[in-house]
């Protein structure tokens, strides 16, 4: 009988084009829904998504447009370190999250939900979406790229690397949202990154 760690000895079939298309569509939809829940309760998260949420609160501009703009500098890093295949998929993923964020706003309108639910549930959804994207050679840009590079080059867990980077973004929210929501945001960011650290491990997932 094999254990999960023993599966590294076997060759896994590659993802088909259809697998990748559906994976990226599913991952971006789920992640964008999580971000929508957070925005509905003025909760933030880490990474460029959290930074874009903060900017949307400060300047009263649509999250989708800011998210795409904030990620532009990281696309160059992705080309340099990860290649064009990963970068193109990431650009598509970021663009889809921007589009889906507008779709959620139009379809669901203004929601009144518990900030606790928004912070925990929103970050869990965002984490699930990221896991799907990672497994289809994509990401949501920004800190995701840095975290994946640290995991691949240094052996550091992507979730833990991103947790440190996210802490900087969440703490920056102190000047924008209430201290209570910052505390909830910090808890949500921990939930997101622990889910990444425990579910995205080199050698555990063999589809590519």
C-alpha positions in Angstrom: 0.0 0.0 0.0 1.3 3.4 -0.9 1.1 6.5 1.3 0.6 10.0 -0.2 4.3 10.7 0.0 5.0 7.5 -2.0 3.1 8.9 -5.1 6.2 10.9 -6.0 7.6 7.7 -7.4 5.0 7.5 -10.1 4.5 9.5 -13.2 1.3 11.6 -13.3 -0.5 12.3 -16.6 -0.3 16.0 -17.6 -3.3 18.2 -17.5 -5.1 18.5 -20.8 -5.9 21.9 -22.3 -9.5 21.4 -21.2 -8.3 20.7 -17.7 -6.3 23.9 -17.6 -9.2 26.0 -19.0 -11.7 24.7 -16.5 -9.2 24.9 -13.7 -8.3 28.5 -14.3 -12.0 29.5 -14.8 -13.0 27.7 -11.6 -10.1 29.0 -9.5 -10.6 32.6 -10.5 -14.3 32.5 -10.0 -13.9 31.0 -6.5 -11.1 33.4 -5.5 -13.0 36.4 -6.8 -16.1 35.4 -4.9 -14.0 35.3 -1.7 -12.6 38.7 -2.4 -16.2 40.0 -3.0 -17.3 38.8 0.4 -14.4 40.6 2.0 -15.1 43.8 0.2 -18.7 43.6 1.2 -17.7 43.9 4.9 -14.7 46.3 4.5 -12.3 43.4 5.4 -8.9 43.2 3.7 -6.5 40.4 3.0 -2.9 40.1 2.0 -1.1 40.2 -1.3 -2.0 42.4 -4.2 -5.6 41.5 -3.7 -5.5 43.1 -0.2 -3.5 46.1 -1.5 -6.1 46.6 -4.2 -8.9 46.4 -1.7 -7.2 49.0 0.4 -6.8 51.3 -2.6 -10.5 50.8 -3.5 -11.5 51.9 0.0 -9.2 55.0 -0.1 -9.9 56.2 -3.7 -13.4 54.8 -4.1 -12.4 53.0 -7.4 -13.5 49.6 -8.7 -11.4 46.7 -7.2 -11.1 45.0 -10.6 -9.3 47.8 -12.4 -7.0 48.4 -9.4 -6.2 44.7 -9.1 -5.1 44.5 -12.7 -3.0 47.7 -12.4 -1.2 46.7 -9.2 -0.2 43.4 -10.7 1.5 44.9 -13.8 5.0 45.2 -12.3 4.9 41.6 -11.1 4.2 40.3 -14.6 7.8 41.3 -15.6 9.1 39.3 -12.7 7.0 36.3 -13.7 8.4 36.4 -17.3 12.0 36.6 -15.9 11.7 33.8 -13.4 8.8 31.6 -14.4 8.6 31.9 -18.2 6.0 32.9 -20.7 3.7 30.0 -20.1 3.2 30.7 -16.4 3.0 34.5 -17.0 0.4 34.3 -19.7 -1.8 32.0 -17.5 -1.3 34.5 -14.6 -2.3 37.5 -16.8 -5.4 35.6 -17.8 -6.2 34.7 -14.2 -5.7 38.2 -12.9 -7.9 39.6 -15.8 -10.6 37.0 -15.0 -10.7 37.9 -11.3 -11.1 41.5 -12.3 -14.0 40.6 -14.6 -15.6 38.3 -12.1 -15.4 40.9 -9.4 -17.6 43.1 -11.6 -19.9 40.2 -12.3 -20.4 39.5 -8.6 -21.2 43.2 -7.9 -23.8 43.2 -10.7 -25.4 39.9 -9.8 -25.4 40.1 -6.0 -25.5 43.9 -5.4 -24.6 45.2 -2.0 -24.5 42.5 0.7 -24.7 43.0 4.5 -22.9 40.1 6.0 -21.0 39.5 9.2 -17.4 40.7 9.1 -16.3 37.5 10.8 -17.9 35.4 8.1 -16.5 37.6 5.4 -13.0 37.4 6.8 -12.9 33.6 7.4 -15.2 32.5 4.6 -13.8 35.0 2.1 -10.2 34.0 2.8 -11.0 30.3 2.6 -12.6 30.7 -0.8 -9.6 32.8 -2.0 -7.2 30.1 -0.7 -9.2 27.3 -2.5 -9.1 29.4 -5.7 -5.3 29.9 -5.4 -4.7 26.2 -4.8 -6.6 25.4 -8.0 -4.6 28.0 -10.0 -1.3 26.8 -8.6 -2.1 23.3 -9.8 -2.7 24.6 -13.3 0.6 26.5 -13.5 -1.0 29.9 -12.8 -1.4 32.3 -9.9 -3.0 35.7 -9.1 0.3 37.5 -9.6 2.0 39.7 -7.0 3.0 37.9 -3.8 1.9 34.6 -5.2 4.8 34.8 -7.7 7.3 35.7 -5.0 6.0 32.9 -2.7 6.2 30.3 -5.4 9.7 31.3 -6.3 10.8 31.0 -2.7 9.3 27.5 -2.5 10.9 26.4 -5.7 14.3 28.0 -5.3 14.8 27.9 -1.5 12.4 25.1 -0.4 10.3 27.5 1.8 6.6 26.8 2.0 4.7 29.1 -0.3 2.0 29.6 2.3 4.4 30.7 5.1 6.3 33.1 2.8 3.1 34.7 1.7 1.9 34.9 5.3 4.8 37.2 6.2 4.3 39.4 3.1 0.5 39.5 3.8 1.1 40.7 7.4 2.7 43.9 6.0 -0.4 44.6 3.9 -2.9 43.8 6.6 -1.0 46.1 9.1 -1.1 48.9 6.6 -4.9 48.7 6.8 -4.8 50.3 10.2 -5.0 53.7 8.7 -7.9 52.8 6.4 -10.4 50.5 8.2 -11.4 50.0 11.8 -9.0 48.1 14.2 -11.6 45.4 14.7 -11.7 44.8 10.9 -7.9 44.8 10.8 -7.8 42.1 13.5 -10.4 40.1 11.6 -8.4 40.6 8.4 -5.2 39.3 10.1 -7.1 36.2 11.2 -8.5 35.7 7.7 -5.0 36.0 6.2 -3.7 33.4 8.6 -6.5 31.0 7.5 -5.7 31.6 3.8 -2.0 31.0 4.2 -2.3 28.0 6.5 -4.6 26.4 3.9 -1.9 27.0 1.2 0.9 25.7 3.4 -0.9 22.5 4.3 -2.3 21.8 0.8 0.4 23.0 -1.6 3.5 20.9 -1.1 6.2 20.0 -3.7 5.8 16.4 -4.8 2.4 15.9 -3.3 0.5 16.9 -6.4 1.7 15.4 -9.7 -0.6 16.8 -12.3 1.1 19.4 -14.5 
